[in-house]
């Protein structure tokens, strides 16, 4: 449920000087001490799996802030892995032991503090969802609803990276990511095998403002690390963002979605509402995304379909109501394109995930038909 987190704490200038001499050079240590250099970063992941990088950042005359990027499951496994850290008590206890061991191996020149005494300034909550068609699911999810405060600053094919001021929400086919980014690694084949059929969902809490927001929402006592490493917080954060963007309801091709609508009992959907929902689905399929359909039906003056039919403008509340009805009857308003040859694809919704099932890092869901 956790991919990486970034932590920091303050150390004395003398401790930073000794650490800089050991990890970098005497010249770097002197430059840091004299203020000629304000920061220095070193990548450690090759020699110390799970400790990705260490940064020394000068804070005034007498102190230095030391920053670490931790990949907890890699630290536990002792090697790169696709699996995620499930923050339950036994795993958390092991993490704290291995964290101190790793730091002492990095340097014996200073006295390292235990994990509980470090402060969180970024955390990436994540979940691996298993699906038979991760590539197709990624493309369908990209056609979902994008809140106005998100912007796509990455524009990567096969993935989505929507970012607000303090959060980046992203999902992607993990095997595709491994093929593109990790092919150079000696353990590439093992990682590629691990990543098969994995749809990765991440919520990157990237700014201190978001960290403070988590403190308020979950009533944490302070910014220290262990408060954020709780399974109910991790899953709640992931579920909330997933619902905002992808939402509930399984994926159907257009004709099976229409059948699903029409088979509803009259006490669930009236004949008139069935017709309206059918047209609503037709517009989304025609415009190819929820955002585009909204632009046509709400912002614009309506939508001209391929068959010549014109669908009139509706209000924003009516659009939201139609979407809500679709999800209530188990349909995601985004339908599977005909050329995919797939009639049904279950939504691997993390709302349905039992936290205890995440000990292995993946949640298995049904395949498509």
For each residue, the residues with C-beta under 8 A, 3 or more apart:
1: 84 85 86 87 125 126 127 231 234 235 238 355 358
2: 5 72 73 84 85 87 123 124 125 126 229 234
3: 71 84 85 124 125 126 202
4: 52 69 70 71 72 123 124
5: 2 69 70 72 120 122 123 124 225 228 229
6: 67 68 69 70 120 121 122 123
7: 67 68 70 115 118 119 120 121 225
8: 65 66 67 68 118 119 121
9: 65 66 113 117 118 119
10: 59 63 64 65 66
11: 15 16 19 63 64 65 66 110
12: 15 16 62 63 64
13: 16 17 33 61 62 63 64
14: 17 18
15: 11 12 18 19 64 109 110 111
16: 11 12 13 19 20 32 33 56 58 63 64 66
17: 13 14 20 21 29 32 33
18: 14 15 21 22 29 107 109 110
19: 11 15 16 22 23 56 66 107 109 110
20: 16 17 23 24 25 28 29 32 40 56
21: 17 18 24 25 26 28 29 109
22: 18 19 107 109
23: 19 20 42 54 106 107
24: 20 21 28 29 40 42
25: 20 21 28 29
26: 21 29 30
27: 30 31
28: 20 21 24 25 31 32 37 40
29: 17 18 20 21 24 25 26 32 33
30: 26 27 33 34 36
31: 27 28 34 36 37
32: 16 17 20 28 29 35 36 37 38 40 56 58 64
33: 13 16 17 29 30
34: 30 31
35: 32 38 58 61
36: 30 31 32
37: 28 31 32 40 58
38: 32 35 57 58
39: 55 56 57 58
40: 20 24 28 32 37 55 56
41: 53 54 55 56
42: 23 24 53 54 55
43: 46 52 53
44: 47 48 51 52 53 54 106
45: 48 49 50 51 52 53 71 74
46: 43
47: 44
48: 44 45 51 102 105 106
49: 45 71 74 75 77 78 79 80
50: 45 70 71 72 73 74 75 76 77 78 98 102
51: 44 45 48 54 68 69 70 75 102 103 106
52: 4 43 44 45 69 70 71
53: 41 42 43 44 45 68 69
54: 23 41 42 44 51 66 67 68 106
55: 39 40 41 42 66 67 68
56: 16 19 20 32 39 40 41 64 65 66 67
57: 38 39 64 65 66 67
58: 16 32 35 37 38 39 64 65
59: 10 63 64 65
60: 63
61: 13 35
62: 12 13
63: 10 11 12 13 16 59 60
64: 10 11 12 13 15 16 32 56 57 58 59
65: 8 9 10 11 56 57 58 59
66: 8 9 10 11 16 19 54 55 56 57
67: 6 7 8 54 55 56 57 121
68: 6 7 8 51 53 54 55 118
69: 4 5 6 51 52 53
70: 4 5 6 7 50 51 52 75 99
71: 3 4 45 49 50 52 74 75
72: 2 4 5 50 75 76 85 87 95
73: 2 50 76 77 81 83 84 85 361
74: 45 49 50 71 77 78 79 80 81
75: 49 50 51 70 71 72 78 95 98 99 102
76: 50 72 73 85 91 94 95 98
77: 49 50 73 74 80 81 83
78: 49 50 74 75
79: 49 74 187
80: 49 74 77 182 185 187 191
81: 73 74 77 191 194 361
82: 128 174 178 191 194 195 198 361
83: 73 77 128 194 360 361 362
84: 1 2 3 73 126 127 128 358 361
85: 1 2 3 72 73 76 91 95
86: 1 91 231 355 358 359 360 361
87: 1 2 72 91 92 229 230 231 234
88: 91 92 231 359
89: 92 93
90: 93 94
91: 76 85 86 87 88 94 95 359
92: 87 88 89 95 96 226 229
93: 89 90 96 97
94: 76 90 91 97 98
95: 72 75 76 85 91 92 98 99 115 229
96: 92 93 99 100 114 115 116
97: 93 94 100 101
98: 50 75 76 94 95 101 102
99: 70 75 95 96 102 103 114 115
100: 96 97 103 104 112 114 115
101: 97 98 104 105
102: 48 50 51 75 98 99 105 106
103: 51 99 100 106 107 112
104: 100 101 107 108 112
105: 48 101 102
106: 23 44 48 51 54 102 103
107: 18 19 22 23 103 104 110 112
108: 104
109: 15 18 19 21 22
110: 11 15 18 19 107
111: 15
112: 100 103 104 107
113: 9 117 118
114: 96 99 100 117
115: 7 95 96 99 100 118 225 226
116: 96 224 225 226
117: 9 113 114 224
118: 7 8 9 68 113 115 224 225
119: 7 8 9 223 224 225
120: 5 6 7 123 211 223 224 225 227 228
121: 6 7 8 67 208 211 223
122: 5 6 204 205 206 207 211
123: 2 4 5 6 120 205 211 228
124: 2 3 4 5 202 203 204 205
125: 1 2 3 202 203 205 233 234 237 238
126: 1 2 3 84 200 201 202 203 238
127: 1 84 200 201 235 238 350 353 358 363
128: 82 83 84 174 198 199 200 361 362 363
129: 198 199 200 201 348 350 353 362 363 365
130: 197 198 199 348 362 363 364 365
131: 134 137 197 199 345 346 348 365 367 368
132: 197 367 368
133: 136 137 342 345 367 368
134: 131 137 138 173 174 175 176 197 198 199
135: 138 139 158 173 176
136: 133 139 140 336 340 342 345 368
137: 131 133 134 140 141 173 199 251 345 348
138: 134 135 141 142 158 159 160 171 172 173 176 199
139: 135 136 142 143
140: 136 137 143 144 251 332 334 336 345
141: 137 138 144 160 171 245 246
142: 138 139 160 289
143: 139 140 288 289 290 334
144: 140 141 245 246 247 289 290 332 334
145: 244 245 247 290 291 323
146: 150 162 245 290 291
147: 150 164 244 245
148:
149: 164 165
150: 146 147 162 163 164 169 245
151: 162 163 164
152: 155 160 161 162 163
153: 161 163
154: 159 161 163 170
155: 152
156: 159 161 172
157:
158: 135 138 172 173 176 177
159: 138 154 156 170 171 172 173 176 177
160: 138 141 142 152 169 170 171 172
161: 152 153 154 156 168 169 170
162: 146 150 151 152 168 169 170 245
163: 150 151 152 153 154 167 168 169
164: 147 149 150 151 167 168
165: 149 207 209
166: 205 206 207 209 210 213
167: 163 164 203 204 205 206 207 210 241
168: 161 162 163 164 202 203 204 206
169: 150 160 161 162 163 202 203 204 241 244 245
170: 154 159 160 161 162 201 202 204
171: 138 141 159 160 199 200 201 202 246
172: 138 156 158 159 160 176 177 199 200
173: 134 135 137 138 158 159 176 177 198 199 200
174: 82 128 134 177 178 195 198 199 200
175: 134 178 179 192 195 196 197 198
176: 134 135 138 158 159 172 173 179 180
177: 158 159 172 173 174 180 181 182 195 200
178: 82 174 175 181 182 183 188 191 192 195
179: 175 176 182 183 192
180: 176 177 183
181: 177 178
182: 80 177 178 179 185 188 191 192
183: 178 179 180 188
184: 188
185: 80 182 188 191
186:
187: 79 80 190 191
188: 178 182 183 184 185 191 192
189: 192 193
190: 187 193 194
191: 80 81 82 178 182 185 187 188 194 195
192: 175 178 179 182 188 189 195 196
193: 189 190 196
194: 81 82 83 190 191 198
195: 82 174 175 177 178 191 192 198
196: 175 192 193
197: 130 131 132 134 175
198: 82 128 129 130 134 173 174 175 194 195 362
199: 128 129 130 131 134 137 138 171 172 173 174 348
200: 126 127 128 129 171 172 173 174 177
201: 126 127 129 170 171 238 242 350
202: 3 124 125 126 168 169 170 171
203: 124 125 126 167 168 169 237 238 241
204: 122 124 167 168 169 170
205: 122 123 124 125 166 167 210 211 214 237
206: 122 166 167 168 210
207: 122 165 166 167 210 211
208: 121 211 212
209: 165 166 212 213
210: 166 167 205 206 207 213 214
211: 120 121 122 123 205 207 208 214 215 223 228
212: 208 209 215 216 223
213: 166 209 210 216 217
214: 205 210 211 217 218 220 228 233 237
215: 211 212 218 219 220 222 223 227
216: 212 213 219
217: 213 214
218: 214 215 227 230 233
219: 215 216
220: 214 215 223 227 228
221: 227
222: 215 227
223: 119 120 121 211 212 215 220 227
224: 116 117 118 119 120 227
225: 5 7 115 116 118 119 120 228 229
226: 92 115 116 229
227: 120 215 218 220 221 222 223 224 230
228: 5 120 123 211 214 220 225 233
229: 2 5 87 92 95 225 226 234
230: 87 218 227 233 234
231: 1 86 87 88 234 235 355 358
232: 235 236 355
233: 125 214 218 228 230 236 237
234: 1 2 87 125 229 230 231 237 238
235: 1 127 231 232 238 239 350 353 355 358
236: 232 233 239 240
237: 125 203 205 214 233 234 240 241
238: 1 125 126 127 201 203 234 235 241 242 350
239: 235 236 242 243 350 351
240: 236 237 243 244
241: 167 169 203 237 238 244 245
242: 201 238 239 245 246 247 349 350 351
243: 239 240 246 247 248 351
244: 145 147 169 240 241 247
245: 141 144 145 146 147 150 162 169 241 242
246: 141 144 171 242 243 332 347 349
247: 144 145 242 243 244 323 327 332
248: 243 327 332 347 349 351
249: 326 327 330 331 332 333 347
250: 330 331 332 344 345 346 347
251: 137 140 332 334 335 336 344 345 346 347
252: 256 257 260 331 332 335 336 343 344 345
253: 256 257 335 336 337 338 340 342 343 344
254: 257 258 281 282 285 335 336 338
255: 258 259
256: 252 253 259 260 343 344
257: 252 253 254 260 261 281 331 335
258: 254 255 261 262 278 281
259: 255 256 262 263
260: 252 256 257 263 264 329 330 331
261: 257 258 264 269 274 277 278 281 329 331
262: 258 259 274 278
263: 259 260
264: 260 261 268 269 274 329
265: 268 269
266: 269 270 271
267:
268: 264 265 329
269: 261 264 265 266 273 274 277 325 329
270: 266 273 274
271: 266 274 275
272: 275 276
273: 269 270 276 277 325
274: 261 262 264 269 270 271 277 278
275: 271 272 278 279
276: 272 273 279 280 322
277: 261 269 273 274 280 281 322 325 326
278: 258 261 262 274 275 281 282
279: 275 276 282 283 311
280: 276 277 283 284 293 322 323 326 333
281: 254 257 258 261 277 278 284 285 326 331 333 335
282: 254 278 279 285 286 305 311
283: 279 280 286 287 293 296 297 303 305 311
284: 280 281 287 288 289 290 293 333 334 335
285: 254 281 282 288 335
286: 282 283 303 305 306
287: 283 284 292 293 295 296 303
288: 143 284 285 292
289: 142 143 144 284 292 293 334
290: 143 144 145 146 284 293 294 323 333 334
291: 145 146 294 295
292: 287 288 289 295 296
293: 280 283 284 287 289 290 296 297 303 319
294: 290 291 297 298 299 316 319
295: 287 291 292 298 299 300
296: 283 287 292 293 299 300 302 303 311
297: 283 293 294 300 302 303 311 313 314 319
298: 294 295 313 314 315 316 319
299: 294 295 296
300: 295 296 297 303 313
301: 313
302: 296 297 310 311 312 313
303: 283 286 287 293 296 297 300 310 311
304: 308 309 310 311
305: 282 283 286 308 309 310 311
306: 286
307:
308: 304 305
309: 304 305
310: 302 303 304 305
311: 279 282 283 296 297 302 303 304 305
312: 302
313: 297 298 300 301 302
314: 297 298 318 319 322
315: 298 318 319
316: 294 298 319 320
317: 320 321
318: 314 315 321 322
319: 293 294 297 298 314 315 316 322 323
320: 316 317 323 324
321: 317 318 324 325
322: 276 277 280 314 318 319 325 326 333
323: 145 247 280 290 319 320 326 327 333
324: 320 321 327 328
325: 269 273 277 321 322 328 329
326: 249 277 280 281 322 323 329 331 332 333
327: 247 248 249 323 324 330 331 332 333
328: 324 325
329: 260 261 264 268 269 325 326
330: 249 250 260 327
331: 249 250 252 257 260 261 281 326 327
332: 140 144 246 247 248 249 250 251 252 326 327 335 347
333: 249 280 281 284 290 322 323 326 327
334: 140 143 144 251 284 289 290
335: 251 252 253 254 257 281 284 285 332
336: 136 140 251 252 253 254 340 342 343 344 345
337: 253 340
338: 253 254 341
339:
340: 136 253 336 337
341: 338
342: 133 136 253 336 345 368 369
343: 252 253 256 336 369
344: 250 251 252 253 256 336 368 369
345: 131 133 136 137 140 250 251 252 336 342 368 369
346: 131 250 251 365 366 367 368
347: 246 248 249 250 251 332
348: 129 130 131 137 199 363 365
349: 242 246 248 352 353
350: 127 129 201 235 238 239 242 353 363
351: 239 242 243 248
352: 349 365
353: 127 129 235 349 350 357 358 363
354: 357 358
355: 1 86 231 232 235 358
356: 359
357: 353 354 360 363
358: 1 84 86 127 231 235 353 354 355 361 362 363
359: 86 88 91 356
360: 83 86 357
361: 73 81 82 83 84 86 128 358
362: 83 128 129 130 198 358
363: 127 128 129 130 348 350 353 357 358
364: 130
365: 129 130 131 346 348 352
366: 346
367: 131 132 133 346
368: 131 132 133 136 342 344 345 346
369: 342 343 344 345
